[in-house]
């Protein structure tokens, strides 16, 4: 299956406008068998299916990441 290279994840930010984070496909797969995407820092990680379903993946101990409000394909 051909997965996009980049997605934009949009999260709710209370103090400012919603926050958008670009994530890029890695060579890893998640528990569902879909590619893991991460931002440049490696902190924001998500498993994203071909249908755009997102499962956030903790990148460190005690992390409980919120699900994004929206997911947008940026590049194929």
QUIHUTA-V428900 format. One record per pair of residues at least 12 apart in sequence whose ideal C-beta (glycine too) atoms are under 10 Angstrom apart, sorted by the first residue. I is the first residue (numbers start at 1). J is the second residue. If there is no record, write none. Layout:
I_J / I_J
//
This chain:
1_33 / 1_34 / 1_35 / 1_49 / 1_50 / 2_50 / 2_76 / 3_25 / 3_34 / 3_35 / 3_37 / 3_48 / 3_49 / 3_50 / 3_73 / 3_76 / 4_24 / 4_25 / 4_35 / 4_37 / 4_48 / 4_50 / 4_52 / 4_72 / 4_73 / 4_74 / 4_75 / 4_76 / 5_23 / 5_24 / 5_25 / 5_35 / 5_37 / 5_73 / 5_74 / 5_75 / 5_76 / 6_22 / 6_23 / 6_24 / 6_25 / 6_37 / 6_72 / 6_73 / 6_74 / 6_75 / 6_76 / 7_21 / 7_22 / 7_23 / 7_24 / 7_25 / 7_35 / 7_37 / 7_46 / 7_48 / 7_52 / 7_54 / 7_68 / 7_71 / 7_72 / 7_73 / 7_74 / 7_75 / 8_20 / 8_21 / 8_22 / 8_23 / 8_68 / 8_70 / 8_71 / 8_72 / 8_73 / 8_74 / 9_21 / 9_22 / 9_23 / 9_37 / 9_39 / 9_44 / 9_46 / 9_48 / 9_54 / 9_56 / 9_65 / 9_67 / 9_68 / 9_69 / 9_70 / 9_71 / 9_72 / 10_68 / 10_69 / 10_70 / 10_71 / 10_72 / 11_44 / 11_56 / 11_65 / 11_66 / 11_67 / 11_68 / 11_69 / 11_70 / 12_66 / 12_67 / 12_68 / 12_69 / 18_68 / 18_69 / 18_70 / 19_68 / 19_69 / 20_68 / 20_69 / 20_70 / 20_72 / 21_37 / 21_38 / 21_39 / 21_40 / 21_41 / 21_43 / 21_44 / 21_46 / 21_68 / 22_37 / 22_39 / 22_40 / 22_44 / 22_72 / 22_74 / 22_75 / 23_36 / 23_37 / 23_38 / 23_39 / 23_40 / 23_44 / 23_45 / 23_46 / 23_48 / 23_54 / 23_68 / 23_71 / 23_74 / 24_37 / 24_38 / 24_39 / 24_40 / 24_74 / 24_75 / 25_37 / 25_38 / 25_48 / 25_75 / 26_38 / 26_42 / 26_45 / 28_45 / 28_47 / 28_57 / 29_47 / 30_45 / 30_46 / 30_47 / 30_48 / 30_49 / 30_55 / 30_57 / 31_47 / 31_55 / 31_57 / 32_47 / 32_48 / 32_49 / 32_53 / 32_55 / 33_47 / 33_49 / 34_46 / 34_47 / 34_48 / 34_49 / 34_50 / 34_51 / 34_53 / 34_54 / 34_55 / 35_47 / 35_48 / 35_49 / 35_50 / 36_48 / 36_55 / 36_57 / 37_54 / 37_57 / 37_71 / 38_57 / 38_59 / 39_59 / 41_59 / 42_59 / 42_60 / 43_58 / 43_59 / 43_60 / 43_63 / 43_65 / 44_56 / 44_57 / 44_59 / 44_65 / 44_68 / 45_57 / 45_58 / 45_59 / 45_60 / 45_63 / 45_65 / 46_65 / 46_67 / 46_68 / 46_71 / 48_68 / 48_71 / 48_73 / 52_70 / 52_71 / 52_72 / 52_73 / 53_71 / 54_67 / 54_68 / 54_70 / 54_71 / 55_67 / 56_68
//
